[in-house]
């Protein structure tokens, strides 16, 4: 194949050379400076004509001088006046008496033509189309930034204002921003984390330590995110996190989420991936078909998903993203790190994710009012978790699972823990040695060295196993 390509390339090059050699003379030359060459030719011709005229005038003057000298030789000098020869008409024969040159040729009109040279840099808009596009893009970006930021701010304030009364009825403290009273009155209870994220903190309710609501809106201020939203629509969401009181709820893990969110929870969340990796369809629990259930204790699932919860899931299925109940919540799964010697800190939480908008479309005020029952459902689940208690079998299974996870963690980190313990012992010996050397007592130093030598000798000695023989 390569040989054929080389042959084809050689043939094409030879054809090009042959055509260039035979048809080069027939082709008209495209000379970009033809008009300038005409100008140079005209200029050269005018110079030649001027030079010829000068030569003719010189010849005429020389011949006139010769004739004058001949006549002066023939005449007799008159001493009366030295300027009488100007009065002689025969001396200036052939010349205009009035002072003009009668024998000179009339001047020809100038044939010099100035060619209009076109300007190479013309002030036209098509020469700056790149700059125009860049400026237009920047203008569109800043307009979208201002409009998107304002729209997100309006959405957040409207959502919190619509549900502020419900929060005040369930919590004694709403909107602890950590600011002074004047600043809080100016900015309200909502904390602006970024241009697309707002938060509200509440506390003062039985059964929970605090509640944090985060509104994660679409990045409407980002033009790239807006264009991506057209291709892959997303939803504005409200994430509710309630930190449960330690001794108020039993130990179990349960998660109900939409299919896409359930895949994310099972893959990234540490507690779900360890304790309940199995995903079951929601139809088995009378839930809509778009949900998956991940549960550790079956009796906890049947107790939490009662009739009221199932009705809420059925009626507001498109607004519910996930419900996550856990006593071993430690956040997203961390990468395996052998240097970690203790288990991660866990908390008891109730996590709820709600869709404020569907594919970026904000609902009307009537739709926003329909989301109030979902917040009430969150508080209903909170009260239900306080009242629910596992059976002895369920509690035993829960404790066994947690013990199994702890043993597996200790087994994987045993080598790292042994190494850390050896380093700690070595550090203590080093400090003790420095303390002994600083003292000016040779007896203590000698005793410490003897003790250290005995320890090293015992460590280097081979270990013998003792076998016990039973007497017959």
C-alpha positions as CSV (number, residue, x, y, z in Angstrom):
1,X,0.0,0.0,0.0
2,X,2.8,2.4,0.8
3,X,4.5,1.6,-2.5
4,X,1.4,2.6,-4.5
5,X,1.2,5.8,-2.5
6,X,4.8,6.7,-3.4
7,X,4.3,5.9,-7.1
8,X,1.1,8.0,-7.1
9,X,3.0,10.9,-5.5
10,X,5.8,10.7,-8.0
11,X,3.3,10.7,-11.0
12,X,1.5,13.7,-9.6
13,X,4.8,15.7,-9.1
14,X,6.0,14.9,-12.6
15,X,2.6,15.9,-14.1
16,X,2.8,19.2,-12.2
17,X,6.3,19.9,-13.5
18,X,5.3,19.1,-17.1
19,X,2.3,21.3,-17.1
20,X,4.3,24.1,-15.6
21,X,7.0,23.8,-18.3
22,X,4.6,23.8,-21.3
23,X,1.9,26.2,-20.3
24,X,3.9,28.7,-18.3
25,X,4.3,31.1,-21.3
26,X,0.6,30.9,-22.3
27,X,-0.6,31.8,-18.9
28,X,-0.9,35.6,-18.3
29,X,1.3,36.8,-15.5
30,X,-0.6,38.0,-12.5
31,X,1.5,41.0,-11.6
32,X,0.1,42.9,-8.6
33,X,2.4,45.8,-9.3
34,X,1.4,46.4,-13.0
35,X,-0.2,49.7,-12.3
36,X,3.0,50.9,-10.5
37,X,5.2,49.7,-13.5
38,X,3.0,51.8,-15.8
39,X,3.6,54.7,-13.6
40,X,7.4,54.1,-13.7
41,X,7.4,53.9,-17.5
42,X,5.5,57.2,-17.8
43,X,7.9,58.8,-15.4
44,X,10.9,57.5,-17.4
45,X,9.4,58.7,-20.7
46,X,8.8,62.1,-19.3
47,X,12.4,62.3,-18.1
48,X,13.7,61.3,-21.5
49,X,11.7,64.0,-23.2
50,X,12.9,66.6,-20.8
51,X,16.5,65.6,-21.4
52,X,16.0,65.8,-25.2
53,X,14.6,69.3,-24.9
54,X,17.5,70.4,-22.7
55,X,20.0,69.0,-25.3
56,X,18.2,70.9,-28.2
57,X,18.3,74.1,-26.2
58,X,22.1,73.7,-25.5
59,X,22.8,73.1,-29.2
60,X,20.8,76.2,-30.2
61,X,22.6,78.4,-27.7
62,X,26.0,77.1,-28.9
63,X,25.2,77.8,-32.5
64,X,23.9,81.3,-31.6
65,X,27.2,82.0,-29.8
66,X,29.3,81.0,-32.8
67,X,27.3,83.2,-35.1
68,X,27.6,86.1,-32.7
69,X,31.4,85.7,-32.4
70,X,31.8,85.7,-36.2
71,X,29.8,88.9,-36.6
72,X,31.8,90.7,-33.9
73,X,35.0,89.9,-35.6
74,X,33.7,91.6,-38.9
75,X,32.4,94.7,-37.1
76,X,34.5,97.7,-36.1
77,X,34.4,98.5,-32.4
78,X,32.7,101.8,-31.6
79,X,34.1,103.5,-28.6
80,X,31.1,105.9,-28.0
81,X,29.1,103.4,-25.9
82,X,29.7,100.0,-24.7
83,X,26.0,99.1,-24.6
84,X,25.2,100.1,-28.2
85,X,25.2,96.5,-29.3
86,X,21.9,96.0,-27.4
87,X,20.4,98.5,-29.8
88,X,21.4,96.4,-32.8
89,X,18.4,94.6,-34.2
90,X,20.5,92.3,-36.3
91,X,22.3,90.9,-33.3
92,X,19.1,89.4,-31.8
93,X,17.7,88.2,-35.0
94,X,15.1,85.5,-34.7
95,X,14.3,86.5,-31.0
96,X,11.2,88.1,-29.7
97,X,12.0,91.8,-29.0
98,X,9.6,92.0,-26.1
99,X,11.8,89.5,-24.2
100,X,10.1,86.3,-25.2
101,X,11.8,83.4,-26.9
102,X,10.3,83.2,-30.4
103,X,12.5,80.2,-31.4
104,X,11.6,78.0,-28.3
105,X,9.2,75.2,-28.8
106,X,5.8,75.5,-27.1
107,X,5.6,73.6,-23.8
108,X,3.7,70.4,-24.2
109,X,1.0,69.5,-21.6
110,X,2.3,67.1,-18.8
111,X,1.3,63.5,-19.5
112,X,2.1,62.4,-15.8
113,X,-0.9,60.5,-14.3
114,X,-1.1,59.7,-10.6
115,X,-2.6,56.3,-10.0
116,X,-4.9,56.0,-7.0
117,X,-3.3,53.3,-4.8
118,X,-5.9,51.3,-2.8
119,X,-5.6,51.4,1.0
120,X,-4.7,48.1,2.5
121,X,-6.3,48.8,5.9
122,X,-9.8,50.0,5.4
123,X,-12.0,51.0,8.3
124,X,-14.6,48.3,7.7
125,X,-16.5,46.2,10.3
126,X,-15.7,42.9,8.7
127,X,-12.0,43.5,9.6
128,X,-12.8,43.3,13.3
129,X,-15.3,40.4,13.5
130,X,-13.2,38.5,16.1
131,X,-13.1,41.5,18.4
132,X,-16.9,42.1,17.9
133,X,-17.6,38.5,18.8
134,X,-15.5,38.6,21.9
135,X,-17.1,41.8,23.1
136,X,-20.6,40.5,22.4
137,X,-19.7,37.3,24.3
138,X,-18.5,39.2,27.3
139,X,-21.6,41.4,27.3
140,X,-23.9,38.4,27.1
141,X,-22.0,36.7,29.9
142,X,-22.2,39.7,32.3
143,X,-25.9,40.1,31.5
144,X,-26.6,36.5,32.2
145,X,-24.5,36.7,35.4
146,X,-26.5,39.6,36.8
147,X,-29.9,38.1,35.7
148,X,-29.1,34.6,37.0
149,X,-27.8,35.9,40.4
150,X,-30.9,37.9,40.9
151,X,-33.2,35.1,40.0
152,X,-31.5,32.6,42.4
153,X,-31.7,35.2,45.1
154,X,-35.4,35.7,44.5
155,X,-36.0,31.9,44.5
156,X,-34.2,31.4,47.8
157,X,-36.0,34.3,49.5
158,X,-39.4,33.3,48.2
159,X,-38.9,29.6,49.3
160,X,-37.8,30.5,52.8
161,X,-40.5,33.1,53.3
162,X,-43.2,30.7,52.2
163,X,-42.1,28.1,54.8
164,X,-40.8,30.4,57.6
165,X,-44.0,30.0,59.6
166,X,-43.7,26.2,59.5
167,X,-40.1,26.5,60.8
168,X,-41.1,28.8,63.5
169,X,-43.8,26.4,64.7
170,X,-41.4,23.5,65.0
171,X,-38.2,25.2,66.2
172,X,-37.5,27.8,68.9
173,X,-34.5,29.3,67.0
174,X,-34.7,29.9,63.2
175,X,-31.8,31.4,61.4
176,X,-28.8,31.5,63.7
177,X,-26.4,33.2,61.4
178,X,-23.8,34.1,64.1
179,X,-24.2,37.8,63.2
180,X,-25.4,40.8,65.2
181,X,-29.0,41.7,65.4
182,X,-28.6,44.6,63.0
183,X,-26.9,42.5,60.4
184,X,-29.4,39.7,60.8
185,X,-32.3,42.2,60.3
186,X,-30.7,43.5,57.1
187,X,-29.8,40.2,55.5
188,X,-32.5,38.0,57.1
189,X,-32.1,34.5,58.5
190,X,-30.8,33.1,55.2
191,X,-27.0,32.7,54.8
192,X,-25.7,33.1,51.3
193,X,-23.0,30.5,50.8
194,X,-22.5,31.3,47.1
195,X,-24.4,32.7,44.1
196,X,-26.3,29.4,43.8
197,X,-26.3,28.0,47.4
198,X,-28.2,29.3,50.4
199,X,-28.6,27.8,53.9
200,X,-30.8,28.1,57.0
201,X,-30.0,26.8,60.5
202,X,-32.7,25.9,63.0
203,X,-32.5,24.4,66.5
204,X,-34.6,24.0,69.6
205,X,-36.8,20.9,69.1
206,X,-37.2,17.7,71.1
207,X,-35.5,14.7,69.5
208,X,-32.9,16.5,67.5
209,X,-29.9,18.7,68.1
210,X,-30.3,20.9,65.0
211,X,-31.6,21.2,61.4
212,X,-29.7,22.6,58.5
213,X,-31.5,23.4,55.2
214,X,-29.4,24.0,52.1
215,X,-30.8,25.2,48.9
216,X,-28.6,24.1,46.0
217,X,-29.9,26.0,43.0
218,X,-28.9,25.8,39.4
219,X,-25.9,28.0,38.5
220,X,-27.9,30.4,36.5
221,X,-25.2,33.0,36.8
222,X,-22.8,30.8,34.8
223,X,-23.4,30.9,31.1
224,X,-21.7,27.6,30.5
225,X,-23.9,26.0,33.1
226,X,-27.0,27.5,31.4
227,X,-26.0,26.0,28.1
228,X,-25.3,22.6,29.7
229,X,-28.8,22.8,31.4
230,X,-30.3,22.9,27.9
231,X,-28.6,19.7,27.0
232,X,-28.9,17.9,30.4
233,X,-31.7,19.4,32.5
234,X,-31.3,19.4,36.3
235,X,-33.4,20.4,39.3
236,X,-33.2,23.0,42.0
237,X,-33.0,21.0,45.3
238,X,-33.4,21.6,49.0
239,X,-31.3,19.3,51.2
240,X,-32.4,18.9,54.8
241,X,-30.1,17.5,57.5
242,X,-31.4,16.8,61.0
243,X,-28.9,15.7,63.6
244,X,-30.7,13.3,65.9
245,X,-30.2,13.0,69.6
246,X,-27.8,10.2,70.5
247,X,-30.1,8.1,72.8
248,X,-33.4,8.9,71.1
249,X,-33.3,6.5,68.2
250,X,-32.2,2.9,67.6
251,X,-29.4,1.7,65.5
252,X,-30.4,1.0,61.9
253,X,-29.8,2.3,58.4
254,X,-32.6,2.9,55.8
255,X,-32.5,4.8,52.5
256,X,-35.3,5.3,49.9
257,X,-34.3,7.2,46.8
258,X,-34.9,7.7,43.1
259,X,-33.0,5.2,40.9
260,X,-30.3,7.7,39.8
261,X,-29.8,9.0,43.3
262,X,-29.8,5.5,44.8
263,X,-26.9,4.4,42.5
264,X,-25.0,7.4,43.8
265,X,-25.7,6.7,47.5
266,X,-24.8,3.0,47.2
267,X,-21.5,3.8,45.5
268,X,-20.4,6.9,47.4
269,X,-21.9,6.9,50.9
270,X,-19.8,4.9,53.4
271,X,-22.7,3.7,55.6
272,X,-25.0,2.5,52.8
273,X,-22.2,0.8,50.9
274,X,-21.1,-1.2,54.0
275,X,-24.3,-2.0,55.8
276,X,-27.0,-2.2,53.1
277,X,-25.5,-2.5,49.6
278,X,-28.5,-4.5,48.3
279,X,-31.0,-2.4,46.4
280,X,-34.7,-3.5,46.2
281,X,-37.4,-2.1,43.9
282,X,-40.0,0.1,45.6
283,X,-42.9,-1.9,44.3
284,X,-42.3,-4.5,47.0
285,X,-43.0,-1.8,49.6
286,X,-46.0,-0.2,47.8
287,X,-43.8,2.7,46.6
288,X,-43.8,4.2,43.1
289,X,-41.8,2.3,40.5
290,X,-39.1,5.1,40.3
291,X,-37.7,4.4,43.8
292,X,-35.3,1.9,45.3
293,X,-35.1,0.8,48.9
294,X,-31.8,0.0,50.7
295,X,-32.4,-1.3,54.2
296,X,-30.3,-3.0,56.9
297,X,-33.2,-4.2,59.2
298,X,-36.4,-5.4,57.5
299,X,-38.6,-4.6,60.5
300,X,-37.4,-1.0,60.5
301,X,-38.3,-0.6,56.9
302,X,-41.9,-1.8,57.4
303,X,-42.2,0.4,60.5
304,X,-40.9,3.6,58.8
305,X,-42.7,3.1,55.5
306,X,-46.3,3.2,56.9
307,X,-49.4,4.3,55.2
308,X,-48.9,8.0,55.5
309,X,-45.4,7.9,54.2
310,X,-46.4,5.7,51.2
311,X,-49.2,8.1,50.4
312,X,-46.8,11.1,50.4
313,X,-44.4,9.3,48.2
314,X,-47.1,8.4,45.8
315,X,-48.6,11.9,45.6
316,X,-45.4,13.8,45.5
317,X,-43.1,11.3,43.8
318,X,-41.5,13.9,41.4
319,X,-40.6,16.2,44.3
320,X,-38.9,13.6,46.5
321,X,-35.3,12.7,45.7
322,X,-34.2,10.7,48.7
323,X,-34.8,9.9,52.4
324,X,-31.8,8.7,54.3
325,X,-31.9,7.5,58.0
326,X,-28.6,6.4,59.6
327,X,-26.8,6.0,62.9
328,X,-23.5,5.4,61.2
329,X,-23.4,8.5,58.9
330,X,-19.8,9.6,58.2
331,X,-20.3,11.4,54.9
332,X,-18.9,10.2,51.5
333,X,-16.7,7.2,51.3
334,X,-13.0,8.1,51.9
335,X,-10.1,6.6,50.0
336,X,-8.4,3.7,51.7
337,X,-5.7,5.1,53.9
338,X,-3.5,2.7,55.9
339,X,-2.4,5.6,58.1
340,X,-5.9,5.9,59.6
341,X,-5.8,4.1,62.9
342,X,-9.3,4.9,64.3
343,X,-12.7,4.5,62.8
344,X,-14.3,7.6,61.4
345,X,-16.6,9.7,63.6
346,X,-20.3,8.8,62.9
347,X,-23.5,10.7,63.6
348,X,-27.2,9.9,63.8
349,X,-28.9,11.8,61.0
350,X,-32.1,12.1,59.0
351,X,-31.4,13.4,55.5
352,X,-34.1,14.4,53.1
353,X,-33.7,15.7,49.5
354,X,-36.5,17.6,47.8
355,X,-36.8,18.9,44.3
356,X,-37.9,22.6,44.2
357,X,-38.0,22.7,40.4
358,X,-38.5,20.1,37.8
359,X,-35.8,20.3,35.0
360,X,-35.1,23.9,36.0
361,X,-38.7,25.1,35.7
362,X,-39.9,27.0,38.8
363,X,-43.4,26.0,39.9
364,X,-46.1,28.5,40.6
365,X,-47.1,29.7,44.1
366,X,-49.8,26.9,44.2
367,X,-47.1,24.3,43.5
368,X,-44.9,25.8,46.2
369,X,-47.8,25.5,48.7
370,X,-48.0,21.8,47.8
371,X,-44.5,21.3,49.0
372,X,-45.4,22.2,52.5
373,X,-46.7,18.6,53.2
374,X,-43.2,17.3,52.3
375,X,-41.6,19.4,55.1
376,X,-44.4,18.2,57.4
377,X,-43.5,14.7,56.4
378,X,-39.9,15.3,57.5
379,X,-41.0,16.3,60.9
380,X,-43.4,13.3,61.0
381,X,-40.4,11.0,60.3
382,X,-38.5,12.7,63.1
383,X,-41.2,12.0,65.6
384,X,-41.6,8.5,64.4
385,X,-37.9,7.6,64.8
386,X,-38.1,8.8,68.4
387,X,-41.1,6.4,69.1
388,X,-39.8,3.4,67.2
389,X,-37.9,0.7,69.0
390,X,-36.3,-2.4,67.5
391,X,-37.1,-5.9,68.7
392,X,-34.5,-8.0,70.5
393,X,-33.7,-9.9,67.3
394,X,-33.4,-6.7,65.3
395,X,-31.2,-5.0,68.0
396,X,-29.0,-8.1,68.2
397,X,-28.6,-8.2,64.4
398,X,-27.8,-4.5,64.3
399,X,-25.1,-4.8,67.1
400,X,-23.6,-7.9,65.3
401,X,-23.3,-5.9,62.0
402,X,-21.5,-3.1,63.7
403,X,-19.2,-5.4,65.6
404,X,-18.3,-7.2,62.3
405,X,-17.5,-3.9,60.6
406,X,-15.3,-2.8,63.6
407,X,-13.4,-6.1,63.6
408,X,-12.8,-5.9,59.9
409,X,-11.4,-2.3,60.3
410,X,-9.1,-3.4,63.1
411,X,-7.9,-6.3,61.1
412,X,-7.0,-4.2,58.1
413,X,-5.2,-1.6,60.3
414,X,-3.5,-4.0,62.7
415,X,-0.1,-3.6,61.0
416,X,-0.4,0.2,60.9
417,X,-1.4,0.2,64.6
418,X,1.5,-2.0,65.6
419,X,3.9,0.2,63.8
420,X,2.4,3.3,65.4
421,X,2.7,1.6,68.9
422,X,6.3,0.8,68.2
423,X,7.0,4.4,67.3
424,X,5.4,5.6,70.4
425,X,7.5,3.2,72.6
426,X,10.6,4.3,70.8
427,X,9.8,7.9,71.4
428,X,9.3,7.3,75.1
429,X,12.7,5.6,75.4
430,X,14.3,8.4,73.5
431,X,12.8,10.9,75.9
432,X,13.8,8.8,78.9
433,X,17.4,8.6,77.6
434,X,17.6,12.3,77.2
435,X,16.3,12.9,80.7
436,X,18.9,10.4,82.2
437,X,21.8,12.0,80.3
438,X,20.9,15.5,81.4
439,X,21.2,14.4,85.1
440,X,24.7,14.4,86.6
441,X,24.4,11.1,88.4
442,X,26.6,8.4,86.9
443,X,24.9,5.6,88.9
444,X,21.5,6.3,87.3
445,X,23.1,6.4,83.9
446,X,24.9,3.1,84.5
447,X,21.8,1.4,85.7
448,X,19.8,2.7,82.8
449,X,22.4,1.4,80.3
450,X,22.4,-2.0,82.0
451,X,18.7,-2.2,81.8
452,X,18.7,-1.2,78.1
453,X,21.3,-3.9,77.3
454,X,19.2,-6.6,79.0
455,X,16.2,-5.5,77.1
456,X,18.1,-5.7,73.7
457,X,19.6,-9.0,74.6
458,X,16.2,-10.4,75.5
459,X,14.8,-9.1,72.2
460,X,17.6,-10.7,70.1
461,X,17.3,-14.0,71.9
462,X,15.5,-16.8,70.0
463,X,12.0,-17.6,71.2
464,X,11.4,-21.1,72.4
465,X,7.9,-22.7,72.6
466,X,7.0,-24.7,75.6
467,X,5.3,-28.0,75.0
468,X,3.2,-29.5,77.7
469,X,3.2,-33.3,77.9
470,X,0.4,-35.0,79.7
471,X,1.4,-37.7,82.2
472,X,0.2,-41.2,81.4
